[in-house]
């Protein structure tokens, strides 16, 4: 992993994609799905926020069709004209939904071919820089899915292939059919080796399994939920952070007894952040940027101020004594297996 300075941001490259320079702080587009998906989101603010991200030097934008059931891709597509050559756009395939918003996994070749055309249309572009399998589909042979992605690559509709939420074994199985250049997985200060996401079991352990794999194979790693869906910010409260329509209401870690525990840890980290004079979101992002295995931190934002502050997380470094203090805060919870 090579790191270069550029303005307030750092930029990283990885061996499997030496021609691409990723901003160490990226942009996650789930909150662009609309207010029914993420409270406080408006389309006009989303477009302004995307433009502010580009102005701040952020080059990596991660989105998925299922975010707002196509809406997040449409909003990113509205913001891209005049900026497409400045950014790396990554979207995903394999999650479809019905009229009631119920999702299902589908990585059949026919579905992948249909999905890419839908995404390209919504994103107002003729290609994706990285096309990622969102979740595994055990019902479809990986050879079939990867074969379809290879066809899309040959056609120029996608430039690179990535996976998300794949175990090491699944990743290697996919890579035996076609080059897999990136992995996207759940990872943040409070979830080092998570076993579930929104109640969905995870078949991988990020710190113990995925980070060593991407380092060994020269792949990019994109951590999602780096701010724990807002918990690792100064704005998160002990209650009333979102309503029942917000997608975060389905995250058991942000509700009930589990939330009380995680909020307690975040409160300790928030006090530490205040002591060193930086907002908690910057500490959480900086903690990941400093790790060589991490390529671009997929941090969400809903306003220009939020995304600018996220970008500024790469403008300073955690000193050794700061990292020691963070480790001291997290140690009891690591030992208990919570994080």
N, C-alpha and C positions, 0 to 999 in steps of 0.2 A: 504494500500500500504506500503510495507516494502522496505527500502532503505539500501543498504550495499555498503561499499567502496571496490574498487578493482582496484589498479593501478590508472590511471588518470580518470577512468570511475566509474560512479555509476551504481549499478544494482538494479532492482526493481522486486518485485513479486506481484501478485494479488491473492485475495482469490480464484477465480475460477480456477487458475492454479498455486497452491502453489509449484509445483515441477519444475517450469520453472523460471530461472533467466534471465530477460531481461536486456540487456545493455540499460541504459537510453538514450543513443544516438544510434539510429539504422541506417540502410543503405537502402535508396530507390533506386531501380534499373531501374527507367524509362530511365535515361540517358544511360543505357547500351544497349538501343535499336538500336544504330547505328547512324552514322552522318546524315542520312536522316531524323532521328527523332529528334535528339538533336545535334546541331552543336558542333563540336569539339570532338565528341566521336569516339574512335577507339577501336577495340576489344582487342588489346594487352594491351592498357592502362587500359581498363575496368578490365581485369583479374588481372593486377598488383594492381589496386585500391581495388578490392575485397580482395586480399591477405593482402594488407596494413591495411584494415579495421579489418580483423581477428587478425592481429598482434597487433593492437591498443586495442584489447579487445572487439570490437563490436561483439555481438552475434546474433542480430536480423536483418534478411534480408527480405525485402518485395519486391515482384515482381508480375507481372501479365502477362498472355499470350498476351494481346493486346499491351504490350510495345514492339514496334518494330515488332509486329505480330509474336511473338514467339522468336525473336532474343534475347531479354533480358534474358529470361529463359535459352536459350542455353548457353549464356555467363556465367551466374551464374553456370550452370551445368558444364561447362568446368573448373571453378575455384574451385569447391567443392571437388574433389577427395583428400583424405587425411585430409580433414577438416570437413567432414559432421557431425561428432559427436560433433564438437565445436560450431555449429551454430543452430539457429532456423530459419527455412525457411517457409515463408508464401507466398502463391500465391492466385489466385482468379479464379472465374468462372462466367459465365453469359454474357460475351461480346464476340461475334463472329464477324468475318469480312469476306468480299468477296474479289475477286481478285483485286478490285479497292480500297481496304482499307476502304470500308464503313462498319461501325459497326452496330450491332443490338443486342438487349437484348434477351437472351434465357436461361431461368432457368428450362426448361423441364428436367425431370429425364434422358431421353436418352442423351440429350446434356451434362448434368453434368457428366454422366458416361463416355462419350467420351472425354470430356475436361480433366478430371483428368488423364487419361492414356497418353494423349498428353503432359501434363505438367510434369508428372513423367519422361517420356522419355527424354524430353528436359533438365530437371534439373538433370538427371543422379542420381536419387534417388528412393527408393522404397516407400517413404511416405512423406507427408507434415506435418509439425508440426501444422500449422494452415491453413485451407482452408476457404477463405472468399468469400461471395457473393459480386461481384464488385459493381453492381447497382441493384435496384429493377427491377423486370419484372412483371408489373401489369397483363400481359396476362396469367401468370401461377400461380395457387394457391400456396401459400407459403407452404401449407401442403405437396404438391407434391415435391417441391424443397427440403425442409428439410428432407423429408423421404428418398430421394436419398442420401443426405449427411450423414444421419444416417447409411445407408447401406455401404457407403464408410468407415465410421468410424469403423463399425463392421468388415469390411474386412481388416482393418489395413492400408488402403491407406492414410487416414488422421487421425490425433490425436485429433484435436480440430476444432470447427466450429466458424467462425466469420462473421460479416457483415460489409459492407462499404456503406456509403451514405444512410443509412436507417434512417427514422424518429424513434422517440421513440416508436410510436404506432406499426410500422412495426417490430421493434426489439422485442418488447414484444410478438407480434403475432408469430414470428419465434421461440422465446424462449419457447413458450407454447408447441411446437412440439418437440424440441430438445435443449440441452444446447447451448447457444450462449455465448462464453467466451470473445469476443472482439468486439470493434467497431472501424472502421477507418473513419475519417472525416477530412474535410478541416479546418485547424486552424493554424494561425500564428499571429504575432504581428500586422499585418494590416488587418487581417480577423478573427475577434472574432466570429461574428454571420453572416457569409456570406450567401447571398441569391442565389448565382449562382457560378458555376465553369465552365470556358471556355464557358460561355453563357448558360450552362445547369442549369435549376432551381434546387435548393436544397430544400428538404422538411424538413430539420432540421435546428436548430440554435445551433451551437456547444457549445458556452459558456453557454447559457441560458438553454439548454435542454439536450444535450448529456453528458456534464461533470457531472452534478448532477446524471444522470441515471447510468453511469458506476460506480460512487462512491457508490451509493446505492446498486447496484447489485454485486459489487465486480468484475467487468469486467475490462479487459485491454482497454486502449484507445491509438490508434496510430494516431497521427496527420500527415496528409500528406501535402505536400507543405509548410513545416515549414520555408523555405527560400524564399517563394513566387516566386518559379521558378528562383531563382538567384537574384531577386531584393534586397533581404536583405543580400547582400554580398558587399564587397568593390570593386568587379570587375565590377559591373553593371554600365553602362553609360547612359547618357541621350538619346542616339540613337545608332543604329547599333550594337545591342547586338546579333542579330540572323537574319537569312535570312528567306525567305518565306517557305522554306522546313521544318524549325524547328517547332515542335509542339507548341511552345510558341507563334508563330505568330497568332495562333487561339484564344489566350487568350485576350479578349477585355480589360482586366484590364492592360495589358502590351502594349497597343496600343492606340493612339489617346489621347483625353482629359483626360480620366480616368488615363492613364499612367502618364501624367504630374502631376496629383494630387498625385498619389501614390509615384512617384519618389520624389516629394517634401517632403513627410513625411519621406521616407527612407533617404533622404539627411540629415534631422534633426537628425535622429537616428544614421546615420553614423558619424556625427560630435560629438554626445554624446559618441559613441564608441571610437572615437579617444581620447576624453578627459579622458576616464578611462583606456586607454591603451590596449584595446582588439578589435579584428576585429569584424565587424558587424555581420558576420555569427555566431560567438560565443555568442554574446549578444542575438541574436534571438533564438538560440538553448537553451541557459541557461535560458532564460525567460520561456521556456516551461518545461525544466527539473525540475525547482524549483516548479512546480505545482504538487500536489499530485495525481491529477486525470490522469495525463499524464504518460503513462508507458514507451514507447520508441519513441523517436522523429525520424520520417522517413526522414532523411536528405540525399539528393543526393550528389554525388561527381563524378568527372570525372578523377581525378588524385590522386596518393598516398598522395601528399601534402595536397590536399583539404580534403580528408577523415581523415587524421591525425589531421588537424586543427579542423575539426568538433568534433572529439573525445575529443580533449582538451577543448572543451566548458564546459565539466563537471568537469574540474580540478579546477574550481574557482566558487564563488558564487556571485550573485548580492546582494550588501548590501541594506539596507532599503532606504538609500538616493538615490541609483541608481534607484531602482524601482520607487521611488517617481518622479524622473526626467523623466523616461520613461512614466509614467502615465500623467505627465504634457504635454509631447509632443503629446501624443495620445488623450488626453481629448477632444479637439475641434472637432476632426474627429469622435470620439465616439458619441458626442452629436449631430452631424449632421447625424448620421446613416451610415456614409461611411464605418466604420469598425465594 
